Amino acid sequence: MNVQELVLKLNDIDAVKLGEFKLKSGIISPIYIDLRVTVSSPQLLASIAEMMYQKVYCSGTAQGKPSLVCGVPYTALPIATGMSIAHDIPMVVRRKEAKAYGTKQLIEGRFKEGDNVLVVEDLVTSGASVLETVRDLNSVGLTVTDVVVLLDRQQGARETLEKNGLRLHSVFTMEELINTLIESGKLAGKTLDLVKAFLEANRNVTVPAPAPAPVVVASNKRFEERAKIAVNPMATKLFNLMASKKTNLAVAADLTNKQEILNLAESIGSEICVLKTHIDIIEDYDQTFISALEAIASKHNFLIFEDRKFADIGNTVKYQFENGVYQISKWAHMVTVHGVAGSAIIEGFKDGLKQNGSGLLLLAQMSSKGSMCVGEYTNQMIEMANNNKEQVMGLICQERLQSMTDNLVLMTPGVQFNSTGDKMGQQYNTPEYIIKEKNTDIIIVGRGIYQNSQPKTEAIKYRAASWNAYESKNFN
Ligand code: 5BU
């Protein structure tokens, strides 16, 4: 099959669409090539994979056969698979988002450092997506020299990739596609004028460098230093408290009777920096509980964290925070907030936070199986924290990502020495793993401590494990 025949076949299966389409870059285009439909035409798909392979290895520019081909979900994945099977080249797959749990691989498949990978994409516009793929492949030690696409939309990709040391091979360009459609009478008149004008206007789209890969990195500053950088006053207070008391253990006091919680607080208070409550699970709650808990908190020098997980519109969370039976803003030093309602939710807390100089903890990641707080959602929560430093004191997360700045306190639930999980989706990691490998600041332990027959002895063990993990890190 030659290129003209291929283009006409693609047109026949409706892969070429004319109209008004928003591209990933935000640009509105009068022509859109949707190669996803090729999965319905297996013969054509096989030919496409072969033509792309030939383009790279018969042009003489590529350096030998690659060790691996890399498919990017979704459209290019079947193409890369076809190439991999036909030429017996193993494949790796670049996930769109790293999984939050399990093996947490960004690149799936077996490979070794230094392997050369041929990146297979369906089409390129500006080259931004390809650069993201290459970045992720490089981050695990793989090298990329050649990129093959079926279609080059000729909007700057070739130049951008060249600047990044990458050779672009394309089976056909947008110009060739359009010429074939014109010659066969499938594109004419006003639509043709629109397409031509669009291509001319968007010839060179410059691409900003892709954002850094989401890697887990350690902070090189001690809590004392971070207390000085923190903007929210409660973040400063907590960093200083941890540094002076030498504990980064928080306990989740998920008991349903107020006296049981007070007993627990009294017994473990000397070991912790924070006591976390779910105030609405207490069956015999009344205001005396708060004053009793506050007295224990000031005696043992720990802060009170109400894990309310606010998630409504600003106006409603204002009521939920300041009013009702619990009047949380009056006593909680920190509360958790979901981002599903958008960043305007922060407005609902502004008055209440002033009462106590307290802070918000945004839920960037959760410990439960199948949590949807991953990928772009997590990034948005980090951004929300960075844009609201006065109100936001930290994040609830499972790992310290590069974009999490040192002013934020990072707290991690889902911690136990001896269990991998419960029957209701909770997943556990050890204190050492969370503090040393995942680089967060505070472990939150619930059942691991309050269900133990000796909560105090157990709290001492958790405290030692997480503090020693913190002390064993490298600081400036
Ligand atoms: P556990 O008994 O250690 O599993 O208790 C963990 C506590 O942390 C419990 O109060 C949860 O509500 C809380 N939690 C959590 O487990 N996972 C999360 O992602 C968030 C909070 Br956010």
Boltz pocket constraint, residues with backbone or C-beta under 6 A from the ligand:
constraints:
  - pocket:
      binder: B
      contacts: [[A, 252], [A, 254], [A, 278], [A, 307], [A, 363], [A, 365], [A, 366], [A, 367], [A, 368], [A, 396], [A, 413], [A, 414], [A, 415], [A, 426], [A, 444], [A, 445], [A, 446], [A, 447], [A, 448]]
      max_distance: 6.0
